[in-house]
């Protein structure tokens, strides 16, 4: 079976979060945000190795978490942008890796099932992202807050992570972007798209939220408690 690596992008310092510490080190349900993200991949049987990208000044702090993770193979120093951090993480992958799952550490509620589904579809289509069809009406705005146009909602999706790719293709996409002077891509799938490659998508998870602002934390806390309650209800009482 080909090697499948999960690359966790935690190289940002969370400027929009308005905290002196990166948001991935904030506590959510008794664990740090990054621990939740890592454990989802640690517990997924398809994932064979995990590489994580951390800001240079927080690598020591990450090492102090004392994680019990058999699949964690490398901790990589992050770059100035997410794109650079992911690229550095890709360069750290050696051996016979065929598939890579790239996930933002700021999405700590990712479920093992979603990881499996994205990977399965990628193995059919070479590249796959999870996405949610939009419910709200979406309009295009000018910089001075004037509405320019109303877009077709049925043609728009909101994309999440993890995103799954053939390792060699996404590495090449990053190398070409760097050569062409692109430094801050919105996501990794974009880099494949600009190469003319097709990217498939599957239904994402509405609870797979991205931690962006402090006000997101109580929402995530409530979702985490609900998930734990559901798991407790599903557990065999004789276990």
N, C-alpha and C positions, 0 to 999 in steps of 0.2 A: 504494500500500500504506500502511495507517495506521501512524503512528509507534508504535514499541514501545520503551518505556523500562524499563531495569532500575534499581531503587532498592535500593542496598545499605545495610542498616542496620548501621552500625558506631559508633553513638553512645554505647554503654555503656562503663562503666569497669571492668566485670568484678569486682565486689565478691566474688562467690563464688569467683573464681579465686585469690584470695589473693596477688595480685601488685601491686607498685607501679605497673605499667604495664598498660594495657588488653590483654586477651588477643589482640586482633586484630593487635597489633604484635609478638607472639612469633614466633619463627622456626620454620618447618616445612619441611623439605627444602630448605634454602638460601634460602627466600623467606619474607616475613612471611605470616601467616595471611590478612590482608586482600588481599594480592597474588594469592594462589591463587583467592580468591573472585571478585575482579574479572576475572581473566583468563578464567575460565570463560564469563563473559558477553561479554567482549571478543571471544572467538573464536567465539561463536555467531552465525551469519549472520542470524538473525531479529532480534537485538537491534540497535537503531539508535542508542541513546544510553544512557549510564550516569550516574546521579547517586549520590553517596555521602554519607552522613551521618556526621560525625566529631565526637568530643568537642571542645569549644572549645579546650582546652589542648593538643590534639594535632593540630590542623590544620596547623601548621607542620611537625611531624614527618612527617605524611603527605606534605606537599609535597616533603620531602627524599628520599622514596623514588625520585624520578625515574622514574616509570612511563612506559613508552612505550605509550600507549593512545590510539588515535584516537577512541574512542567516549566517553571520559570528558568529560562536559560541565560538570558542576557539583559543587563540594564544599560541603556545607551544614553549618552548626553544629548539633550535636545538642541534644536537650532533656534534661529531668530523667528521663524514662522512655522506654522503647522506643517506646511509643505516640506520645508527643510528638515524638520524633525522626523517626518515619516520617511523621507529619503535616507536619512542617516540610519533609521531603523531597518530599512530594506537592505542597506549595505552591510548591516551586521549579520544578516542571515547567510549561513553557509551550508554546504552539503547538498543533498538531493531534494531540497524544497521545491514542490510543484505548485502548491496553493497557499495563498496568504489571505488572512482575514484581518482587515484594518479597522480598528474600533477606537472611538473617542472615549477616553477614561471618564469624561464628563457625562456619559450615559450609563450610570451605575445600575439601572433597573433592567438591563438587557437580560432576556431569558435564554436559557440553554436551547430551547426549542427553536427560537428565531435564528440562533447561530447555525444550527443544523440545517434549517430550511434554506438559508442564504447560501450555504456551502453546497448543498445538494443541487440547487438551481445553477450555481456557477459551474459545477462539473458538467452540466448539460450545455450551458451557453457561454462559458469561458469567463464571464464577468456578471456579477449580480449585486444589486443593492436592495435593501428594504425601503419601502416608501408607503406613505399614507395619502390617499386621494384627498384633495382639499374639500372642505365643507362650506367654507365662507366664500362670498363673492370677492374676487381679487381684481384690483385696479392698478393700472400703471400710473405712477405719479412723477411729476417734475420735481426738481430740487426746491422750488419755491412752493411746494405743496399744492399744486394744481393737478387735478385728475386729467390724464392724457387719454386713457382708454380703459375699457373694461375687458379683461381677458376671459377666455373660455375656461371655466373652472374644470370641465371634464378633461381638459388636455394638460392639467397641471397636477403635480404630485409634490409632496414634501418628503425629502430624502433623509434617511437615517444612516446609522452605522450599526453593526459591522457591514463592511463591503468586502466582497470576496472576489479575488482575481487569480489568474495564472501568474505566478511569481515573476517569470521572465518578462511578461507583457507589461505589468505595472511598473517593474523596475525600469524597463525601456521608456515607458511613458514619462517617468520622473526625470530620466536622463535627458530626454528630448526637451522637456519643459525647461530644465536648467539651461540647456544650450540655447533655447530661444528667448531667454530672459524672463520667463514666467516664474514668479517667486511666491505668489500667494493665491494659489488655486482654491476655489470654494470647497472642493472635495477631491478625492482621488479619482473617482469615476470621470470627472471632467477632463482629466489628463488623457484618459483613454479615448474619450469622445473626440477630442481635438486631433487625435491620430486617425479618426475615421472608423474606430472600432465600435461595435455594438455593445451596449450594456443593458442587460435585462433587469427587471425588477419584480419583486414579490410583495405581497401585502405585509407591511410592517406591523409594529405593535404600538398602539396609541399611548401605552404607558412607558414606552422606551424614550423617555424625555431627556433632553439635554440640559444640564445644569448651567445656567447662564447668569442668573441674578440671585441674590440672597432670598428673594421672595419665592424662588422655585423650591427651596429646601422643605418648607412645611408641606407642600404638595407632594413631594417625593416621599417624605416621611409617612404621610397618610397612605400612599400607594404601596409602600414597602410593608406597612402593617397589614394592609388588606391582602397582599400576596402571601404573607406569613400565615395569616388566618386561614386562607384557602388551602394552603399546604397542610396545615394542621388538621383541617376537616377531612382532607383526602387521605391522610395517613391511616393505615390499618391500626385500629385500637389495640390489637394484640401484639404490635411491634414493641 
